Amino acid sequence: NFLDQVAEVADKDDTVVVYCASSDCQASPKAAKNLVNDGYENVYDYDRGLAGWKDADNEMA
């Protein structure tokens, strides 16, 4: 499941950025909420989507 996958690569005090495949998707806000509810402290929803994330040369895990 999603939370198990995140737990494999991030600790609860790490910065976690979630994003959708496109800027009009609604999955990343839900994912961010689930992470916060699970105890992750530094969660951000990047609203420009995967393409925007890659265009900004950000790191991917």
mmCIF file of the N, C-alpha and C atoms, coordinates in Angstrom:
data_MODEL
# 
_entry.id   MODEL 
# 
loop_
_atom_site.group_PDB 
_atom_site.id 
_atom_site.type_symbol 
_atom_site.label_atom_id 
_atom_site.label_alt_id 
_atom_site.label_comp_id 
_atom_site.label_asym_id 
_atom_site.label_entity_id 
_atom_site.label_seq_id 
_atom_site.pdbx_PDB_ins_code 
_atom_site.Cartn_x 
_atom_site.Cartn_y 
_atom_site.Cartn_z 
_atom_site.occupancy 
_atom_site.B_iso_or_equiv 
_atom_site.pdbx_formal_charge 
_atom_site.auth_seq_id 
_atom_site.auth_comp_id 
_atom_site.auth_asym_id 
_atom_site.auth_atom_id 
_atom_site.pdbx_PDB_model_num 
ATOM 1   N N  . ASN A 1 1  ? 0.832  -1.186 0.000   1.00 0.00 ? 1  ASN A N  1 
ATOM 2   C CA . ASN A 1 1  ? 0.000  0.000  0.000   1.00 0.00 ? 1  ASN A CA 1 
ATOM 3   C C  . ASN A 1 1  ? 0.877  1.249  0.000   1.00 0.00 ? 1  ASN A C  1 
ATOM 4   N N  . PHE A 1 2  ? 0.276  2.376  -0.234  1.00 0.00 ? 2  PHE A N  1 
ATOM 5   C CA . PHE A 1 2  ? 1.004  3.640  -0.384  1.00 0.00 ? 2  PHE A CA 1 
ATOM 6   C C  . PHE A 1 2  ? 1.835  3.981  0.848   1.00 0.00 ? 2  PHE A C  1 
ATOM 7   N N  . LEU A 1 3  ? 1.251  3.895  2.022   1.00 0.00 ? 3  LEU A N  1 
ATOM 8   C CA . LEU A 1 3  ? 1.975  4.263  3.238   1.00 0.00 ? 3  LEU A CA 1 
ATOM 9   C C  . LEU A 1 3  ? 3.161  3.338  3.482   1.00 0.00 ? 3  LEU A C  1 
ATOM 10  N N  . ASP A 1 4  ? 3.015  2.057  3.173   1.00 0.00 ? 4  ASP A N  1 
ATOM 11  C CA . ASP A 1 4  ? 4.129  1.118  3.307   1.00 0.00 ? 4  ASP A CA 1 
ATOM 12  C C  . ASP A 1 4  ? 5.256  1.469  2.340   1.00 0.00 ? 4  ASP A C  1 
ATOM 13  N N  . GLN A 1 5  ? 4.907  1.862  1.126   1.00 0.00 ? 5  GLN A N  1 
ATOM 14  C CA . GLN A 1 5  ? 5.917  2.240  0.134   1.00 0.00 ? 5  GLN A CA 1 
ATOM 15  C C  . GLN A 1 5  ? 6.688  3.477  0.592   1.00 0.00 ? 5  GLN A C  1 
ATOM 16  N N  . VAL A 1 6  ? 5.989  4.447  1.136   1.00 0.00 ? 6  VAL A N  1 
ATOM 17  C CA . VAL A 1 6  ? 6.660  5.655  1.622   1.00 0.00 ? 6  VAL A CA 1 
ATOM 18  C C  . VAL A 1 6  ? 7.570  5.308  2.798   1.00 0.00 ? 6  VAL A C  1 
ATOM 19  N N  . ALA A 1 7  ? 7.106  4.442  3.685   1.00 0.00 ? 7  ALA A N  1 
ATOM 20  C CA . ALA A 1 7  ? 7.895  4.062  4.857   1.00 0.00 ? 7  ALA A CA 1 
ATOM 21  C C  . ALA A 1 7  ? 9.219  3.406  4.469   1.00 0.00 ? 7  ALA A C  1 
ATOM 22  N N  . GLU A 1 8  ? 9.279  2.782  3.298   1.00 0.00 ? 8  GLU A N  1 
ATOM 23  C CA . GLU A 1 8  ? 10.518 2.152  2.837   1.00 0.00 ? 8  GLU A CA 1 
ATOM 24  C C  . GLU A 1 8  ? 11.589 3.176  2.461   1.00 0.00 ? 8  GLU A C  1 
ATOM 25  N N  . VAL A 1 9  ? 11.191 4.396  2.109   1.00 0.00 ? 9  VAL A N  1 
ATOM 26  C CA . VAL A 1 9  ? 12.161 5.391  1.626   1.00 0.00 ? 9  VAL A CA 1 
ATOM 27  C C  . VAL A 1 9  ? 12.234 6.658  2.479   1.00 0.00 ? 9  VAL A C  1 
ATOM 28  N N  . ALA A 1 10 ? 11.325 6.830  3.433   1.00 0.00 ? 10 ALA A N  1 
ATOM 29  C CA . ALA A 1 10 ? 11.308 8.069  4.219   1.00 0.00 ? 10 ALA A CA 1 
ATOM 30  C C  . ALA A 1 10 ? 10.955 7.792  5.674   1.00 0.00 ? 10 ALA A C  1 
ATOM 31  N N  . ASP A 1 11 ? 11.652 8.505  6.559   1.00 0.00 ? 11 ASP A N  1 
ATOM 32  C CA . ASP A 1 11 ? 11.300 8.483  7.975   1.00 0.00 ? 11 ASP A CA 1 
ATOM 33  C C  . ASP A 1 11 ? 10.217 9.527  8.221   1.00 0.00 ? 11 ASP A C  1 
ATOM 34  N N  . LYS A 1 12 ? 9.540  9.419  9.346   1.00 0.00 ? 12 LYS A N  1 
ATOM 35  C CA . LYS A 1 12 ? 8.417  10.317 9.634   1.00 0.00 ? 12 LYS A CA 1 
ATOM 36  C C  . LYS A 1 12 ? 8.839  11.775 9.801   1.00 0.00 ? 12 LYS A C  1 
ATOM 37  N N  . ASP A 1 13 ? 10.128 12.031 10.060  1.00 0.00 ? 13 ASP A N  1 
ATOM 38  C CA . ASP A 1 13 ? 10.577 13.417 10.180  1.00 0.00 ? 13 ASP A CA 1 
ATOM 39  C C  . ASP A 1 13 ? 11.283 13.925 8.916   1.00 0.00 ? 13 ASP A C  1 
ATOM 40  N N  . ASP A 1 14 ? 11.342 13.108 7.865   1.00 0.00 ? 14 ASP A N  1 
ATOM 41  C CA . ASP A 1 14 ? 11.897 13.546 6.580   1.00 0.00 ? 14 ASP A CA 1 
ATOM 42  C C  . ASP A 1 14 ? 10.908 14.460 5.862   1.00 0.00 ? 14 ASP A C  1 
ATOM 43  N N  . THR A 1 15 ? 11.416 15.240 4.933   1.00 0.00 ? 15 THR A N  1 
ATOM 44  C CA . THR A 1 15 ? 10.544 16.025 4.064   1.00 0.00 ? 15 THR A CA 1 
ATOM 45  C C  . THR A 1 15 ? 10.029 15.114 2.961   1.00 0.00 ? 15 THR A C  1 
ATOM 46  N N  . VAL A 1 16 ? 8.716  15.087 2.782   1.00 0.00 ? 16 VAL A N  1 
ATOM 47  C CA . VAL A 1 16 ? 8.086  14.265 1.748   1.00 0.00 ? 16 VAL A CA 1 
ATOM 48  C C  . VAL A 1 16 ? 7.252  15.180 0.862   1.00 0.00 ? 16 VAL A C  1 
ATOM 49  N N  . VAL A 1 17 ? 7.511  15.120 -0.431  1.00 0.00 ? 17 VAL A N  1 
ATOM 50  C CA . VAL A 1 17 ? 6.751  15.903 -1.403  1.00 0.00 ? 17 VAL A CA 1 
ATOM 51  C C  . VAL A 1 17 ? 5.974  14.933 -2.272  1.00 0.00 ? 17 VAL A C  1 
ATOM 52  N N  . VAL A 1 18 ? 4.667  15.158 -2.384  1.00 0.00 ? 18 VAL A N  1 
ATOM 53  C CA . VAL A 1 18 ? 3.825  14.332 -3.250  1.00 0.00 ? 18 VAL A CA 1 
ATOM 54  C C  . VAL A 1 18 ? 3.322  15.184 -4.402  1.00 0.00 ? 18 VAL A C  1 
ATOM 55  N N  . TYR A 1 19 ? 3.083  14.528 -5.527  1.00 0.00 ? 19 TYR A N  1 
ATOM 56  C CA . TYR A 1 19 ? 2.580  15.234 -6.709  1.00 0.00 ? 19 TYR A CA 1 
ATOM 57  C C  . TYR A 1 19 ? 1.838  14.248 -7.581  1.00 0.00 ? 19 TYR A C  1 
ATOM 58  N N  . CYS A 1 20 ? 0.979  14.772 -8.417  1.00 0.00 ? 20 CYS A N  1 
ATOM 59  C CA . CYS A 1 20 ? 0.200  13.956 -9.345  1.00 0.00 ? 20 CYS A CA 1 
ATOM 60  C C  . CYS A 1 20 ? 0.907  13.888 -10.691 1.00 0.00 ? 20 CYS A C  1 
ATOM 61  N N  . ALA A 1 21 ? 0.355  13.084 -11.575 1.00 0.00 ? 21 ALA A N  1 
ATOM 62  C CA . ALA A 1 21 ? 0.886  12.990 -12.933 1.00 0.00 ? 21 ALA A CA 1 
ATOM 63  C C  . ALA A 1 21 ? 0.674  14.293 -13.694 1.00 0.00 ? 21 ALA A C  1 
ATOM 64  N N  . SER A 1 22 ? -0.385 15.017 -13.350 1.00 0.00 ? 22 SER A N  1 
ATOM 65  C CA . SER A 1 22 ? -0.666 16.290 -14.013 1.00 0.00 ? 22 SER A CA 1 
ATOM 66  C C  . SER A 1 22 ? -1.172 17.289 -12.976 1.00 0.00 ? 22 SER A C  1 
ATOM 67  N N  . SER A 1 23 ? -1.266 18.543 -13.382 1.00 0.00 ? 23 SER A N  1 
ATOM 68  C CA . SER A 1 23 ? -1.670 19.581 -12.432 1.00 0.00 ? 23 SER A CA 1 
ATOM 69  C C  . SER A 1 23 ? -3.161 19.566 -12.116 1.00 0.00 ? 23 SER A C  1 
ATOM 70  N N  . ASP A 1 24 ? -3.969 18.817 -12.884 1.00 0.00 ? 24 ASP A N  1 
ATOM 71  C CA . ASP A 1 24 ? -5.409 18.790 -12.621 1.00 0.00 ? 24 ASP A CA 1 
ATOM 72  C C  . ASP A 1 24 ? -5.861 17.534 -11.871 1.00 0.00 ? 24 ASP A C  1 
ATOM 73  N N  . CYS A 1 25 ? -4.939 16.771 -11.346 1.00 0.00 ? 25 CYS A N  1 
ATOM 74  C CA . CYS A 1 25 ? -5.225 15.544 -10.599 1.00 0.00 ? 25 CYS A CA 1 
ATOM 75  C C  . CYS A 1 25 ? -5.544 15.886 -9.137  1.00 0.00 ? 25 CYS A C  1 
ATOM 76  N N  . GLN A 1 26 ? -6.336 15.067 -8.492  1.00 0.00 ? 26 GLN A N  1 
ATOM 77  C CA . GLN A 1 26 ? -6.690 15.298 -7.089  1.00 0.00 ? 26 GLN A CA 1 
ATOM 78  C C  . GLN A 1 26 ? -6.137 14.240 -6.142  1.00 0.00 ? 26 GLN A C  1 
ATOM 79  N N  . ALA A 1 27 ? -5.270 13.358 -6.641  1.00 0.00 ? 27 ALA A N  1 
ATOM 80  C CA . ALA A 1 27 ? -4.744 12.288 -5.793  1.00 0.00 ? 27 ALA A CA 1 
ATOM 81  C C  . ALA A 1 27 ? -3.687 12.776 -4.802  1.00 0.00 ? 27 ALA A C  1 
ATOM 82  N N  . SER A 1 28 ? -2.858 13.734 -5.196  1.00 0.00 ? 28 SER A N  1 
ATOM 83  C CA . SER A 1 28 ? -1.775 14.151 -4.300  1.00 0.00 ? 28 SER A CA 1 
ATOM 84  C C  . SER A 1 28 ? -2.271 14.845 -3.028  1.00 0.00 ? 28 SER A C  1 
ATOM 85  N N  . PRO A 1 29 ? -3.325 15.668 -3.071  1.00 0.00 ? 29 PRO A N  1 
ATOM 86  C CA . PRO A 1 29 ? -3.814 16.217 -1.797  1.00 0.00 ? 29 PRO A CA 1 
ATOM 87  C C  . PRO A 1 29 ? -4.301 15.122 -0.843  1.00 0.00 ? 29 PRO A C  1 
ATOM 88  N N  . LYS A 1 30 ? -4.927 14.096 -1.388  1.00 0.00 ? 30 LYS A N  1 
ATOM 89  C CA . LYS A 1 30 ? -5.382 12.972 -0.557  1.00 0.00 ? 30 LYS A CA 1 
ATOM 90  C C  . LYS A 1 30 ? -4.191 12.217 0.012   1.00 0.00 ? 30 LYS A C  1 
ATOM 91  N N  . ALA A 1 31 ? -3.162 12.008 -0.819  1.00 0.00 ? 31 ALA A N  1 
ATOM 92  C CA . ALA A 1 31 ? -1.962 11.314 -0.353  1.00 0.00 ? 31 ALA A CA 1 
ATOM 93  C C  . ALA A 1 31 ? -1.281 12.108 0.758   1.00 0.00 ? 31 ALA A C  1 
ATOM 94  N N  . ALA A 1 32 ? -1.188 13.418 0.583   1.00 0.00 ? 32 ALA A N  1 
ATOM 95  C CA . ALA A 1 32 ? -0.569 14.266 1.601   1.00 0.00 ? 32 ALA A CA 1 
ATOM 96  C C  . ALA A 1 32 ? -1.336 14.173 2.918   1.00 0.00 ? 32 ALA A C  1 
ATOM 97  N N  . LYS A 1 33 ? -2.638 14.199 2.844   1.00 0.00 ? 33 LYS A N  1 
ATOM 98  C CA . LYS A 1 33 ? -3.465 14.100 4.053   1.00 0.00 ? 33 LYS A CA 1 
ATOM 99  C C  . LYS A 1 33 ? -3.250 12.756 4.746   1.00 0.00 ? 33 LYS A C  1 
ATOM 100 N N  . ASN A 1 34 ? -3.182 11.672 3.967   1.00 0.00 ? 34 ASN A N  1 
ATOM 101 C CA . ASN A 1 34 ? -2.942 10.349 4.545   1.00 0.00 ? 34 ASN A CA 1 
ATOM 102 C C  . ASN A 1 34 ? -1.588 10.281 5.239   1.00 0.00 ? 34 ASN A C  1 
ATOM 103 N N  . LEU A 1 35 ? -0.573 10.895 4.640   1.00 0.00 ? 35 LEU A N  1 
ATOM 104 C CA . LEU A 1 35 ? 0.756  10.899 5.250   1.00 0.00 ? 35 LEU A CA 1 
ATOM 105 C C  . LEU A 1 35 ? 0.755  11.668 6.568   1.00 0.00 ? 35 LEU A C  1 
ATOM 106 N N  . VAL A 1 36 ? 0.136  12.828 6.582   1.00 0.00 ? 36 VAL A N  1 
ATOM 107 C CA . VAL A 1 36 ? 0.053  13.618 7.815   1.00 0.00 ? 36 VAL A CA 1 
ATOM 108 C C  . VAL A 1 36 ? -0.708 12.834 8.883   1.00 0.00 ? 36 VAL A C  1 
ATOM 109 N N  . ASN A 1 37 ? -1.805 12.218 8.504   1.00 0.00 ? 37 ASN A N  1 
ATOM 110 C CA . ASN A 1 37 ? -2.586 11.422 9.453   1.00 0.00 ? 37 ASN A CA 1 
ATOM 111 C C  . ASN A 1 37 ? -1.798 10.233 9.990   1.00 0.00 ? 37 ASN A C  1 
ATOM 112 N N  . ASP A 1 38 ? -0.818 9.758  9.204   1.00 0.00 ? 38 ASP A N  1 
ATOM 113 C CA . ASP A 1 38 ? 0.014  8.624  9.623   1.00 0.00 ? 38 ASP A CA 1 
ATOM 114 C C  . ASP A 1 38 ? 1.230  9.071  10.440  1.00 0.00 ? 38 ASP A C  1 
ATOM 115 N N  . GLY A 1 39 ? 1.389  10.374 10.643  1.00 0.00 ? 39 GLY A N  1 
ATOM 116 C CA . GLY A 1 39 ? 2.455  10.863 11.504  1.00 0.00 ? 39 GLY A CA 1 
ATOM 117 C C  . GLY A 1 39 ? 3.637  11.508 10.812  1.00 0.00 ? 39 GLY A C  1 
ATOM 118 N N  . TYR A 1 40 ? 3.590  11.642 9.496   1.00 0.00 ? 40 TYR A N  1 
ATOM 119 C CA . TYR A 1 40 ? 4.672  12.337 8.795   1.00 0.00 ? 40 TYR A CA 1 
ATOM 120 C C  . TYR A 1 40 ? 4.553  13.828 9.097   1.00 0.00 ? 40 TYR A C  1 
ATOM 121 N N  . GLU A 1 41 ? 5.692  14.451 9.406   1.00 0.00 ? 41 GLU A N  1 
ATOM 122 C CA . GLU A 1 41 ? 5.687  15.815 9.926   1.00 0.00 ? 41 GLU A CA 1 
ATOM 123 C C  . GLU A 1 41 ? 5.901  16.896 8.877   1.00 0.00 ? 41 GLU A C  1 
ATOM 124 N N  . ASN A 1 42 ? 6.575  16.585 7.786   1.00 0.00 ? 42 ASN A N  1 
ATOM 125 C CA . ASN A 1 42 ? 6.951  17.586 6.784   1.00 0.00 ? 42 ASN A CA 1 
ATOM 126 C C  . ASN A 1 42 ? 6.468  17.141 5.410   1.00 0.00 ? 42 ASN A C  1 
ATOM 127 N N  . VAL A 1 43 ? 5.188  17.279 5.175   1.00 0.00 ? 43 VAL A N  1 
ATOM 128 C CA . VAL A 1 43 ? 4.567  16.798 3.938   1.00 0.00 ? 43 VAL A CA 1 
ATOM 129 C C  . VAL A 1 43 ? 4.104  17.992 3.114   1.00 0.00 ? 43 VAL A C  1 
ATOM 130 N N  . TYR A 1 44 ? 4.436  17.953 1.832   1.00 0.00 ? 44 TYR A N  1 
ATOM 131 C CA . TYR A 1 44 ? 4.064  19.035 0.921   1.00 0.00 ? 44 TYR A CA 1 
ATOM 132 C C  . TYR A 1 44 ? 3.423  18.455 -0.329  1.00 0.00 ? 44 TYR A C  1 
ATOM 133 N N  . ASP A 1 45 ? 2.381  19.107 -0.801  1.00 0.00 ? 45 ASP A N  1 
ATOM 134 C CA . ASP A 1 45 ? 1.708  18.739 -2.045  1.00 0.00 ? 45 ASP A CA 1 
ATOM 135 C C  . ASP A 1 45 ? 2.163  19.714 -3.126  1.00 0.00 ? 45 ASP A C  1 
ATOM 136 N N  . TYR A 1 46 ? 2.897  19.203 -4.110  1.00 0.00 ? 46 TYR A N  1 
ATOM 137 C CA . TYR A 1 46 ? 3.412  20.031 -5.202  1.00 0.00 ? 46 TYR A CA 1 
ATOM 138 C C  . TYR A 1 46 ? 2.358  20.065 -6.299  1.00 0.00 ? 46 TYR A C  1 
ATOM 139 N N  . ASP A 1 47 ? 1.735  21.212 -6.503  1.00 0.00 ? 47 ASP A N  1 
ATOM 140 C CA . ASP A 1 47 ? 0.552  21.292 -7.368  1.00 0.00 ? 47 ASP A CA 1 
ATOM 141 C C  . ASP A 1 47 ? 0.838  21.420 -8.860  1.00 0.00 ? 47 ASP A C  1 
ATOM 142 N N  . ARG A 1 48 ? 2.111  21.437 -9.268  1.00 0.00 ? 48 ARG A N  1 
ATOM 143 C CA . ARG A 1 48 ? 2.428  21.534 -10.698 1.00 0.00 ? 48 ARG A CA 1 
ATOM 144 C C  . ARG A 1 48 ? 2.564  20.167 -11.362 1.00 0.00 ? 48 ARG A C  1 
ATOM 145 N N  . GLY A 1 49 ? 2.387  19.101 -10.613 1.00 0.00 ? 49 GLY A N  1 
ATOM 146 C CA . GLY A 1 49 ? 2.422  17.762 -11.179 1.00 0.00 ? 49 GLY A CA 1 
ATOM 147 C C  . GLY A 1 49 ? 3.826  17.257 -11.467 1.00 0.00 ? 49 GLY A C  1 
ATOM 148 N N  . LEU A 1 50 ? 3.890  16.037 -11.971 1.00 0.00 ? 50 LEU A N  1 
ATOM 149 C CA . LEU A 1 50 ? 5.164  15.386 -12.257 1.00 0.00 ? 50 LEU A CA 1 
ATOM 150 C C  . LEU A 1 50 ? 5.989  16.161 -13.274 1.00 0.00 ? 50 LEU A C  1 
ATOM 151 N N  . ALA A 1 51 ? 5.362  16.642 -14.324 1.00 0.00 ? 51 ALA A N  1 
ATOM 152 C CA . ALA A 1 51 ? 6.098  17.391 -15.349 1.00 0.00 ? 51 ALA A CA 1 
ATOM 153 C C  . ALA A 1 51 ? 6.732  18.649 -14.756 1.00 0.00 ? 51 ALA A C  1 
ATOM 154 N N  . GLY A 1 52 ? 5.994  19.362 -13.924 1.00 0.00 ? 52 GLY A N  1 
ATOM 155 C CA . GLY A 1 52 ? 6.531  20.557 -13.286 1.00 0.00 ? 52 GLY A CA 1 
ATOM 156 C C  . GLY A 1 52 ? 7.677  20.231 -12.346 1.00 0.00 ? 52 GLY A C  1 
ATOM 157 N N  . TRP A 1 53 ? 7.559  19.114 -11.642 1.00 0.00 ? 53 TRP A N  1 
ATOM 158 C CA . TRP A 1 53 ? 8.614  18.678 -10.732 1.00 0.00 ? 53 TRP A CA 1 
ATOM 159 C C  . TRP A 1 53 ? 9.898  18.380 -11.507 1.00 0.00 ? 53 TRP A C  1 
ATOM 160 N N  . LYS A 1 54 ? 9.758  17.640 -12.602 1.00 0.00 ? 54 LYS A N  1 
ATOM 161 C CA . LYS A 1 54 ? 10.926 17.312 -13.428 1.00 0.00 ? 54 LYS A CA 1 
ATOM 162 C C  . LYS A 1 54 ? 11.504 18.563 -14.088 1.00 0.00 ? 54 LYS A C  1 
ATOM 163 N N  . ASP A 1 55 ? 10.640 19.449 -14.573 1.00 0.00 ? 55 ASP A N  1 
ATOM 164 C CA . ASP A 1 55 ? 11.110 20.690 -15.204 1.00 0.00 ? 55 ASP A CA 1 
ATOM 165 C C  . ASP A 1 55 ? 11.938 21.536 -14.241 1.00 0.00 ? 55 ASP A C  1 
ATOM 166 N N  . ALA A 1 56 ? 11.626 21.444 -12.959 1.00 0.00 ? 56 ALA A N  1 
ATOM 167 C CA . ALA A 1 56 ? 12.351 22.205 -11.943 1.00 0.00 ? 56 ALA A CA 1 
ATOM 168 C C  . ALA A 1 56 ? 13.622 21.478 -11.485 1.00 0.00 ? 56 ALA A C  1 
ATOM 169 N N  . ASP A 1 57 ? 13.928 20.335 -12.118 1.00 0.00 ? 57 ASP A N  1 
ATOM 170 C CA . ASP A 1 57 ? 15.121 19.535 -11.793 1.00 0.00 ? 57 ASP A CA 1 
ATOM 171 C C  . ASP A 1 57 ? 15.162 19.088 -10.339 1.00 0.00 ? 57 ASP A C  1 
ATOM 172 N N  . ASN A 1 58 ? 14.007 18.735 -9.788  1.00 0.00 ? 58 ASN A N  1 
ATOM 173 C CA . ASN A 1 58 ? 13.943 18.246 -8.417  1.00 0.00 ? 58 ASN A CA 1 
ATOM 174 C C  . ASN A 1 58 ? 14.265 16.755 -8.364  1.00 0.00 ? 58 ASN A C  1 
ATOM 175 N N  . GLU A 1 59 ? 14.730 16.311 -7.209  1.00 0.00 ? 59 GLU A N  1 
ATOM 176 C CA . GLU A 1 59 ? 15.107 14.916 -6.984  1.00 0.00 ? 59 GLU A CA 1 
ATOM 177 C C  . GLU A 1 59 ? 13.871 14.033 -6.889  1.00 0.00 ? 59 GLU A C  1 
ATOM 178 N N  . MET A 1 60 ? 13.994 12.813 -7.387  1.00 0.00 ? 60 MET A N  1 
ATOM 179 C CA . MET A 1 60 ? 12.903 11.838 -7.289  1.00 0.00 ? 60 MET A CA 1 
ATOM 180 C C  . MET A 1 60 ? 13.401 10.615 -6.531  1.00 0.00 ? 60 MET A C  1 
ATOM 181 N N  . ALA A 1 61 ? 12.526 10.036 -5.703  1.00 0.00 ? 61 ALA A N  1 
ATOM 182 C CA . ALA A 1 61 ? 12.884 8.814  -4.968  1.00 0.00 ? 61 ALA A CA 1 
ATOM 183 C C  . ALA A 1 61 ? 12.155 7.636  -5.558  1.00 0.00 ? 61 ALA A C  1 
# 
